[in-house]
Amino acid sequence: MTQNLIAQLAQNIIVSCQALEDEPLYGPEYMAAMAVAAQEGGAIAIRANTPQDVRAIKRRCKLPIIGLYKKDYPDSAVYITPTIREVREIAEAGAEFVAIDATSLTRPGGEELEHFVQSIREQCPGVLIVADVSTYDEGVTAMKLGVDLVSTTMSGYTPHSLSNDGPDIELVRRLSALGDVPVLAEGRIWTPSEAAECLKVGAYAVVVGTAITRPQDITRRFASAIREAARQEQTS
């Protein structure tokens, strides 16, 4: 069953349907509708934040879900499903996968990543683990700990990782070349050509979020490009 779930992701697109409290589309009903639209467009799975959104999506969408639960803890910069409590809530909501921060940042309570992964295996044995990493070394460490998939989600979002405007193609390439664990390309993928390039360098599947599911950010990019074109026209 678990291998079938992973196999169906191969060479496909996963759509991240997330909205934070200060965003116009915040709310489980909006994210469920977005997931249905993604399914109709050809997505093979959904990435979703909070148990509430996972449950709402499950009621309306047939696709498997990579669930996560963003929570802030005062003693840690880790916020993607940071403790076993959030993992249990995501698993109980029905997500087939759980995404966790697998970076080298200090975890809540100083917990070691190895212990965290072991706790997930023991307490939530039915859920598959997606390790969100920001560097090659973090990806290698996560693979050695026996996670089910590694995702480049956090590249550019930790103080010690490469920051740029587009996807971290080189990180996808290097981790995929190891051939140990399937690698998901995620982070700042704005165009179909960028998504295709991730597959060409070895990504098992591609996760796209903002470029599909955040209208305010999509509009902002268009507005910025148009204003810049108008400015150049006026000065030429």
C-alpha positions, 0 to 999 in steps of 0.5 A: 500500500505504501509503495503504491502511494509513493509510486503514483507520485512518480513523474507527476505534479503535486499542488500545495494548497495553503493559505495563512490567516492573513491571506484572502483565501484562508479557510478550509472551504477555500482550500478544499475548492482549490484542491478539487480544482487542482485535481481537475487540472491533473494534480496527483496529490495535494500538500495541505496545512492544518488538520482542518484543511486536511479534513475538508480536502478529504471530504471533497477530493480523492487525491492523497494528501501530504499534510503538515501543521505549521506551529511556532514554538518559542525555543525553535525556528522550526515550524513545519510539523515541529513535534509529535503532537502535530504529526498525530493531529495530521495523521488523525485528520487522514493525511497519507503523508506527513511533511516535517522540517528535517533541517539542522535548525534546533528543534523544539525542546532540543529534540534530535531529528533521529528521535523525532523520526523514530517517534513518528514511526512508533506512534503513527506507523501508517503515515509516510514521512516527507523530510523537508530539507534546505541543503544537500547534507540535510537531505543525506541525513534524512535519507539515512534516517529512513524517511520515505521521501525528501523534499527541497522545500526549505532551500532558501528559507534557512540561514545556511541555505542558498537563496535565489529567485527560482528553484534550487535545481542543483540541490534537486540534481545532487539529491536525486543522483544518490538514488536512495530515496525519492526526491520531490522538487519544491520551492519557488517553481514559477513556470511549467518549464522550471517544473519540467527542468526539475524532472529532467535533473532527476526529481521524482515529482514536483510540488508547486504551490504559490504559482498555482494557489496564491492569486495575490502573489501571481497578480503581484508578479504580473503587476510588477512586470507590467509596471516595469514595462510601462516605466521602460516605455516611458523612458525610452 
